[in-house]
């Protein structure tokens, strides 16, 4: 996997695994899902535009990945990741 660049807060990554059972490394793989759905997240956008990606990970789990884009180079900053709910799964293309 190449072409996309990612970053995240290491402390948040550890907390995310404990809370949701999903690593940011796995979440990163969902961005390579050709069928992934990108959704604006205005409710959680403050100083930056935030987005939600609904995509299949390399471990074949459907994930919801909250993220934003940083800088002019478009680095993807992963904020959180979790398994999709049953309702979210129905909206997966």
N, C-alpha and C positions, 0 to 999 in steps of 0.2 A: 504494500500500500504506500503510495506516495502522491505528491502533488498538493495535498492539504497540510496545513501546519496547525498544530494544536498547542494549547497551554492550559494550565489549571493550577489552583492553589493546592499544594500537597496535603495540607491539613484537611482541607475540604474533601479531598479524594479519599483519605482514610475514613473520615466520618461517613462519607457516602456509602462505602462498602459495608460499614457496620449497620447503617440505617436502612439501606435499600438492597444490599447484596449485589451491587453492580459496580465494577471498577471503571474508572475513567478510561483505562486502556480498552476495555470492551466497548464502552460508549463511543469511543473514537471510531470503531469499526462500523457503526451504524451510519456514518456519513458516506460510506461507500455503497450503501444500498441504493440501487438504481430506482427503486420504487418508493423510496423514503418521501415523506410528506413534510414540508417546511411550513410552519405556522407562525405568524406574528404573535407576540405576547405583550400587547400594550399594557395589560394590567400589572406587569412586573417590570416595565421599562421606566426607569427614572432618568438618570444621567446618561444612560446608554440604551440603545434599542436591543431588546431581548427577543429571542426566538425559541421555538420548541421544534425539535425534529422527532418525528415518529418513524423509526426505521428498524430494520432487522439487523442484529449484530452478527458477528462472525460465529458466535456461540448459538445462533439461531433463536435468540430471544428478541421479542419485539420490545424496543426500548423507547422511552420518552426522555430526550436529552435537552435540557435547558442550556442555552448558550448565548454568547454575543460575539460580535466580530470586533477585533482590536486593531487599531492602526490602519495605515494605508495599504499594508500588505495583506490584510484580510485574515490575520491569525484568528482561529476559532478558539475562544476561551470557554471551556466547559464549566458550567456552574453546578449542575446536578444531573443525575441520571437515575432512572428507576424503570422497573418493568411496567409495561402498559397495562392498564385496567381492561376489564372485559369490554367496557363501553368504547375505550380508545381503540381496542383491537378491531372493532367493527368498522372504524373509519380508515383503517389501513387499506391503501389501494390494492 
